[in-house]
Amino acid sequence: MERPHLKLPPWAKSLSARLLVLTVSFVMLAEVFVFAPSVARFRIDWLEAHLDSAYLAALALEATPDQMIPDDLEKELLSNAGIEAVILRREDRKLLLQRDDMPAKIDKDVDLTSFSIPMALLEGFSTLTQTGNRMLRVIGMPSMAPTFEIEILVHEKTLTEAMRDFGWRVMGLSLMISFFTAGLVYFALNRMMVLPMRTLTRDMIRFRETPQDKNAVIDPGHRDDEIGVARQELASMQQDLQAMLNQRRRLAALGTAATKISHDLRNALATSMLMTEQLAKSQDDEVRAVVPRLLSSMERAVYISEQTLSFARETPPPRDLVKFTLVELIEEIRDQILLQKSDPLLDGATESETKLSLPCTAQVDIDLPDDVMLEADYDMLFRAFSNLMRNPLEAGADTVWVSVQKVHGNRQSIQDGHFIEVLISDNGPGLAEKAIKNLFIPFAASGRQGGTGLGLAIARELIAVHNGDLRLAATGPDGAIFCVKLPVSS
């Protein structure tokens, strides 16, 4: 099935947009940690400034001979200072200035002589969000006379309005700094990372659309950072992939031709076999003597053609699942192999050689549990195990053992993850070094003369269809051991 055409996402969903939003968000988050202390500090400065103004007003009262001033002047001094009343404490006396004759009701005390950062932040937030007009009594020491304690009464509403004006100015400045910083970071990262990644993605999409076009291979450039390494590796991978595609195209063409040739050859050989069987009825003894060898050669040619056609299939044939015991399958394969080995005519011997032939000396020893059930395609596994058991006998072995691999001490692997491991071992000459290097590679891994090397490749493919595995466990001058791992039926 053809995959959908890929394209770069729109800007709103791109990395650039996400980078811009994240940068602004992070800078604004950092500004929050600046805004709260700034507002708290503004509140303290505002109160200290009013303490200084109140101290100056009190000095005007103290400078009079009788420490009495007209009411209008007193109210004007307090109004200019922005306070309702002031109390200046001396060691021997106390000076009082107030606008009204009746003392104001105090809603909250603010002591500036004891300072802590958490308390300043908390009270600053409380004043900023205050909706009423509380009367605050502020206790502190003016900066001009740090040895004197002074108390003032102020309306909190005036302080709240001043803090909000200051907060809006700080927020506006923070937004400007945020967008300016975010813009610089965005354009820097966008140029250094996002744009090269978009270019790399665009090159990958173009190569996917036309992988055989040499112009589609990207230019790795001269960057030496991570993106430069990625471009170099991608360029190398594209070149290797193009080489593999070209080789695969040539092999596909060759495989198609070989499949057609094998199909035509098999049909021609089938016709020749029918004609050869008619020659067996000839009255000429010499003709009848040649017929068995001719039939044997044709059967081998047909077998090679069928192997080639089977391997040329793009996908394995569908499985016909049935339940059967493993020992039942192996015993039937053993009986067929020994039957063919005991009939010399099947091996190409003449009638005269048949009279002198000895009984079959090949042995197939089976040591399998009787209760191992498989749910698989019987014919597929018959063909796979037949190849594995027949190959060593044709390579020179006279005994083949079929047993179950034991793991975890004396415990068999039948119950180990619901898989069974079957060992096919022999006493033949083992596999040649070339055969080991090219194991399971078609037309290259044959261990005997005249072989196609398709037997092991087809066996492994048929076993893999059943979610199993085939591997070479050991080989040497004393023989070879193949291990087949298959799932068992409960």
C-alpha positions in Angstrom: 0.0 0.0 0.0 1.3 3.4 -1.0 2.1 5.6 2.0 0.6 9.1 2.1 2.6 12.0 0.7 4.5 13.9 3.4 4.9 17.6 3.6 6.2 20.1 6.1 3.6 21.3 8.6 2.2 24.9 8.5 3.9 27.6 10.5 1.3 27.5 13.3 2.2 23.8 14.0 5.9 24.1 13.2 8.8 24.1 15.6 9.3 27.8 15.0 5.9 28.7 16.4 6.3 26.4 19.4 9.8 27.9 20.0 8.4 31.4 20.0 5.6 30.6 22.4 7.8 28.7 24.8 10.5 31.5 24.8 7.9 34.2 25.6 6.3 32.0 28.2 9.6 31.3 29.9 10.7 34.9 29.9 7.3 36.0 31.3 7.6 33.4 34.0 11.0 34.8 34.9 9.5 38.3 35.0 7.0 37.1 37.6 9.8 36.5 40.0 10.9 40.1 39.4 7.5 41.7 39.6 6.5 40.4 43.1 9.7 41.7 44.8 9.5 45.0 42.9 6.0 45.7 44.1 6.8 44.7 47.7 9.9 47.0 47.6 7.8 49.8 46.2 5.3 49.5 49.1 8.1 49.7 51.7 9.7 52.7 50.0 6.4 54.5 49.8 5.7 54.0 53.5 9.3 55.1 54.4 9.0 58.2 52.2 5.8 59.2 54.1 7.6 58.6 57.4 10.2 61.1 56.3 7.5 63.6 55.2 5.8 63.1 58.5 9.1 63.7 60.4 9.6 67.0 58.6 6.0 68.1 59.5 6.7 67.2 63.1 9.9 69.3 63.1 7.8 72.3 62.1 5.7 71.7 65.1 8.8 71.2 67.3 10.4 74.5 66.1 7.6 76.7 67.5 8.2 78.2 71.0 5.1 76.7 72.6 4.9 73.7 70.2 1.6 75.0 69.0 0.6 75.8 65.4 -2.6 77.0 63.9 -5.0 74.3 62.8 -5.0 75.4 59.2 -1.2 75.1 59.1 -1.3 71.7 60.8 -3.8 70.4 58.3 -1.8 71.8 55.4 1.4 70.1 56.6 -0.3 66.8 57.0 -2.0 67.1 53.7 1.2 67.8 51.9 2.8 64.8 53.6 -0.2 62.6 52.5 -0.9 61.4 56.1 -3.8 61.7 58.6 -1.7 62.0 61.7 1.8 61.8 63.0 3.3 61.0 66.4 6.9 61.8 67.1 8.3 60.2 70.2 11.2 61.8 72.1 12.8 60.6 75.2 11.0 63.2 77.3 7.9 64.0 75.3 5.6 63.1 72.5 4.5 65.4 69.6 1.2 64.8 67.9 -0.2 66.2 64.7 -3.6 65.2 63.3 -6.1 66.5 60.8 -9.3 65.8 62.8 -10.0 66.4 66.4 -11.4 62.8 66.7 -8.8 60.1 66.4 -9.2 57.8 63.3 -10.1 54.2 63.7 -7.0 52.0 63.0 -7.6 48.9 60.9 -4.0 47.5 60.6 -0.6 48.1 62.1 2.5 48.1 59.9 5.8 47.8 61.8 8.7 48.8 59.5 11.3 48.1 62.3 10.9 44.4 61.8 11.5 43.3 58.2 11.3 39.9 56.6 11.1 39.0 52.9 8.2 36.6 53.1 6.2 39.0 55.2 7.0 41.9 52.8 5.8 39.8 49.8 2.7 38.7 51.5 1.7 42.2 52.7 2.6 43.7 49.3 0.2 41.2 47.6 -2.5 42.0 50.2 -2.3 45.7 49.6 -2.2 45.3 45.8 -5.5 43.3 45.9 -7.2 45.4 48.6 -10.6 46.8 47.5 -11.4 48.8 50.7 -9.8 51.9 52.3 -8.2 50.7 55.5 -6.5 53.0 57.9 -2.9 52.0 58.5 -0.8 52.9 61.5 2.8 52.7 60.3 5.6 52.5 62.9 9.2 53.2 61.9 12.2 55.3 62.0 12.8 58.2 59.5 15.9 58.0 57.5 16.9 61.5 58.6 16.7 60.6 62.3 17.2 56.8 62.7 17.2 57.1 66.5 13.7 58.4 66.8 10.6 56.3 66.5 7.6 57.8 64.6 4.1 56.7 64.0 1.9 57.8 61.1 -1.7 57.2 60.0 -2.3 56.8 56.3 -5.2 55.6 54.1 -4.3 52.4 52.3 -6.3 53.3 49.2 -3.7 55.9 48.3 -1.0 53.3 48.6 -3.0 50.7 46.7 -3.5 53.1 43.7 0.2 54.0 43.7 1.2 50.3 43.8 -1.2 49.4 40.9 0.2 52.3 38.8 3.7 51.0 39.5 2.6 47.4 38.8 1.2 48.3 35.4 4.5 50.1 34.5 6.5 47.1 35.6 4.2 44.8 33.7 4.5 46.8 30.5 8.2 47.0 30.8 8.3 43.3 31.5 6.3 42.6 28.3 8.6 44.7 26.3 11.7 42.9 27.7 10.0 39.5 27.3 9.2 40.0 23.6 12.5 41.6 22.9 14.4 38.8 24.6 12.2 36.2 23.1 12.6 37.6 19.7 16.4 37.5 19.9 16.4 34.0 21.3 13.8 32.9 18.7 15.7 34.3 15.7 19.0 32.9 17.0 17.6 29.4 17.6 15.5 29.5 14.5 18.5 30.2 12.4 20.8 27.8 14.2 18.5 24.9 14.7 15.0 25.1 13.3 15.7 26.2 9.8 18.5 23.6 9.3 16.0 20.9 10.6 13.3 22.1 8.2 15.9 21.9 5.4 16.9 18.4 6.5 13.3 17.3 6.7 12.6 18.7 3.2 15.6 16.9 1.8 14.5 13.6 3.4 11.0 14.0 1.9 12.5 14.7 -1.5 14.7 11.7 -1.3 11.8 9.5 -0.2 9.8 10.6 -3.3 12.7 9.9 -5.7 15.2 7.6 -4.0 16.9 6.6 -7.2 17.7 10.2 -8.3 21.3 11.0 -7.6 20.4 14.7 -7.2 18.2 13.8 -4.3 21.2 12.9 -2.1 21.7 15.9 0.2 24.9 17.9 0.4 26.3 17.3 3.9 27.8 20.8 4.1 30.7 21.8 6.5 28.9 22.0 9.9 30.7 20.2 12.7 28.0 20.2 15.3 25.2 17.6 15.9 23.2 18.8 12.9 26.3 18.6 10.7 26.9 15.1 11.8 23.3 14.2 11.2 23.5 15.6 7.6 26.7 13.7 7.0 25.3 10.4 8.3 22.1 11.0 6.2 24.1 11.6 3.1 26.1 8.4 3.6 22.9 6.4 4.3 21.2 7.8 1.2 24.2 6.8 -0.9 24.3 3.3 0.6 20.5 3.0 0.1 20.8 4.0 -3.6 23.4 1.4 -4.1 21.2 -1.2 -2.5 18.2 -0.2 -4.5 20.2 -0.4 -7.8 21.5 -3.9 -6.8 18.0 -4.9 -5.8 16.6 -3.7 -9.1 19.2 -5.8 -11.0 18.6 -8.8 -8.8 14.8 -8.5 -9.2 15.2 -8.5 -12.9 17.5 -11.5 -12.7 15.1 -13.2 -10.4 12.2 -12.6 -12.7 14.1 -14.1 -15.6 15.2 -17.1 -13.5 11.7 -17.7 -12.4 10.4 -17.8 -15.9 13.3 -20.0 -17.0 12.7 -22.4 -14.0 8.9 -22.5 -14.8 9.5 -23.3 -18.5 12.3 -25.8 -17.6 10.0 -27.6 -15.2 7.3 -28.0 -17.8 9.9 -29.2 -20.3 11.3 -31.7 -17.8 7.9 -33.0 -16.9 7.3 -33.8 -20.6 10.7 -35.4 -20.9 10.0 -37.6 -17.9 6.9 -38.9 -19.4 8.8 -39.7 -22.6 11.6 -41.3 -20.6 9.1 -43.5 -18.8 8.0 -44.8 -22.2 11.6 -45.6 -23.0 11.6 -47.9 -20.0 9.3 -50.2 -21.9 11.8 -50.6 -24.7 13.0 -54.0 -25.6 16.6 -52.8 -25.8 18.5 -53.6 -22.6 20.9 -50.7 -23.0 18.1 -48.3 -23.3 16.4 -49.7 -20.2 19.7 -49.4 -18.3 20.0 -45.7 -19.0 16.4 -44.8 -18.1 16.8 -44.9 -14.3 19.8 -42.6 -14.3 18.0 -40.3 -16.8 14.9 -40.2 -14.6 17.0 -39.5 -11.5 18.7 -36.6 -13.2 15.4 -35.2 -14.4 13.9 -35.5 -11.0 16.8 -33.6 -9.5 16.4 -30.9 -12.2 12.7 -30.7 -11.4 13.5 -30.5 -7.7 15.9 -27.6 -8.3 13.3 -25.8 -10.4 10.7 -26.2 -7.7 13.1 -24.9 -5.1 13.8 -21.9 -7.2 10.2 -21.2 -7.9 9.3 -21.6 -4.2 12.0 -19.2 -3.1 11.0 -16.7 -5.8 7.6 -16.1 -4.2 7.3 -12.7 -2.6 5.4 -14.0 0.4 5.1 -17.6 1.8 1.9 -19.4 0.9 -1.0 -19.2 3.5 -0.8 -21.7 6.3 -3.3 -24.5 6.8 -3.1 -24.9 10.6 -3.7 -28.3 12.1 -2.7 -29.9 15.4 -0.3 -32.8 15.5 2.5 -34.2 17.6 6.1 -33.4 16.8 7.1 -37.1 17.0 4.5 -38.0 14.5 5.9 -35.5 12.0 9.5 -36.6 12.5 8.8 -40.3 12.2 7.0 -39.8 8.9 9.9 -37.9 7.6 12.3 -40.6 8.8 10.3 -43.3 7.1 10.3 -41.5 3.8 14.0 -40.8 3.9 14.9 -44.4 4.8 12.5 -45.7 2.1 14.2 -43.6 -0.6 17.6 -44.6 0.7 16.7 -48.3 0.6 15.5 -48.1 -3.1 18.7 -47.6 -5.2 16.5 -46.9 -8.3 15.5 -43.7 -6.6 19.2 -42.8 -6.3 19.8 -43.4 -10.0 21.2 -47.0 -9.8 20.7 -49.4 -12.7 18.9 -52.7 -12.5 22.2 -54.6 -12.5 23.5 -52.4 -9.6 20.2 -52.9 -7.7 20.8 -56.6 -7.6 24.2 -56.0 -5.9 23.1 -53.2 -3.6 23.3 -53.6 0.2 20.5 -52.7 2.6 20.2 -49.1 3.7 22.8 -48.2 6.4 21.5 -44.7 7.2 20.0 -44.2 10.6 17.7 -41.6 12.0 17.4 -41.8 15.8 14.5 -40.0 17.4 14.4 -39.0 21.0 11.3 -36.8 21.4 8.5 -36.6 24.0 5.2 -38.1 22.9 3.1 -35.2 24.2 4.5 -32.2 22.4 1.7 -30.8 20.3 2.2 -28.3 17.5 -0.4 -26.2 15.8 1.1 -25.5 12.4 1.0 -26.2 8.7 2.0 -29.9 8.5 3.3 -29.8 4.9 5.4 -26.7 5.6 7.1 -28.2 8.6 7.4 -31.5 6.8 9.3 -29.8 4.1 11.5 -27.8 6.5 12.5 -30.8 8.7 12.9 -33.0 5.7 15.5 -30.6 4.2 17.3 -30.5 7.6 17.4 -34.3 8.0 18.1 -35.1 4.4 21.0 -32.7 3.9 23.5 -34.4 6.2 22.8 -37.8 4.8 23.4 -36.5 1.3 26.6 -34.8 2.5 28.1 -38.0 3.8 26.7 -38.6 7.3 25.2 -42.0 8.1 23.4 -41.1 11.3 21.0 -38.2 12.2 19.8 -37.6 15.7 16.6 -35.6 16.4 16.2 -34.6 20.1 14.9 -31.9 22.3 17.3 -29.2 23.6 17.5 -29.3 27.4 18.0 -26.1 29.4 18.0 -25.0 33.0 19.6 -28.2 34.2 17.4 -31.2 33.5 14.4 -29.1 32.7 13.4 -29.2 29.0 12.5 -26.1 27.2 9.0 -27.3 26.3 7.5 -25.2 29.0 10.1 -22.4 28.7 8.0 -19.6 27.3 5.8 -22.2 25.4 8.6 -22.9 22.9 10.4 -26.1 22.1 14.0 -26.3 20.8 14.6 -29.3 18.5 18.2 -30.3 17.7 19.1 -32.1 14.4 22.6 -33.4 14.7 24.7 -35.7 12.5 28.1 -37.4 12.3 29.0 -36.0 9.0 32.0 -34.0 8.0 30.5 -30.7 9.2 30.0 -27.5 7.2 32.8 -25.9 5.2 34.0 -22.4 6.2 32.4 -21.0 3.0 29.1 -22.6 3.8 29.1 -21.2 7.3 29.8 -17.6 6.1 27.0 -17.9 3.5 24.5 -19.8 5.7 20.9 -19.3 4.8 21.9 -17.3 1.7 20.3 -18.7 -1.4 22.5 -20.2 -4.1 25.6 -19.6 -1.9 25.5 -21.8 1.1 25.4 -25.3 -0.3 27.6 -27.7 1.6 27.7 -30.4 -1.1 28.4 -30.6 -4.8 25.4 -30.0 -7.0 23.3 -28.3 -4.3 21.5 -25.1 -4.8 21.8 -23.7 -1.2 18.1 -23.2 -1.2 17.2 -25.9 1.3 18.3 -24.1 4.4 17.0 -20.7 3.2 13.5 -22.2 2.5 13.6 -24.2 5.7 14.3 -21.1 7.7 11.6 -19.1 5.9 9.0 -21.8 6.5 9.9 -22.0 10.2 9.9 -18.2 10.5 6.3 -18.2 9.1 5.4 -20.2 12.3 7.0 -17.6 14.6 10.0 -19.8 15.0 13.7 -19.7 14.3 16.4 -21.8 12.7 20.1 -21.5 13.6 23.4 -23.4 13.4 24.2 -24.5 17.0 27.6 -26.1 16.3 29.7 -27.6 13.5 33.0 -29.4 13.2 34.7 -32.5 11.9 32.4 -34.7 14.0 29.2 -33.3 12.5 26.9 -30.3 12.6 24.0 -29.4 14.9 21.0 -27.3 13.8 18.5 -25.9 16.4 14.9 -25.3 15.5 12.8 -23.2 17.9 9.0 -23.5 17.5 6.0 -22.5 19.6 4.1 -25.4 21.1 0.3 -25.8 21.4 -1.2 -25.9 24.9 
